[in-house]
């Protein structure tokens, strides 16, 4: 089970690293005027690797 948790944490960081929603909007040619981008937080996503419970 621990291996599954480790893979889940790695995948979560890989998917959420950067700004995937903004990148998707750019790929679909959706301008910032049509869909304003959300402000990005300043947390350290890499802390997920040390998290025992990443979902509640």
N, C-alpha and C positions, 0 to 999 in steps of 0.2 A: 504494500500500500504506500510505503514511503516513496518508492520509485515513481508511482503514479502522481503523488503530490509534487515531487520534484519536477517532473515533466510538465505538469500543469502550471507551476510557477514560471518555468522557463518560457513556455508558450505564451502565457499572459504578458510577460515582459516584452516578448518579441512582437506581439500584436499591438500592444499599447505604446511602444516606444515611438517617440516623435509625436506627430499629430495626425493619426490615421483618418479622422473624419474630415479634417481640412484637406488632406491629400486626396481623399475620395471626391470631395466637392471640386477640387481643381481638375482632377482627371475627367470629371463629367462636365467640365466647362461651366460650372455654376459660379457666378461672380459673387464677390463679397457684398455687393449691393443687393443681390437677390436673396442671399442667405448669409447673414452675419456669422462670423466665426466666434466660437466660444473662447473665452480667455483660458490660457493654459496655466495650470497650477505650477508651483515651484517645488513640489515634493520630489524625493529621490525614488524613482521607480525601482532601482536596483535593491532597495530594502526588502522588496518582495521575496528575494532569495533567502533571507533570514526569517521570514515570517512563518510561524507555525500554523497560524490561522489567518489565511488571507480572505476568506469569505465567512460571513456570519450567518 
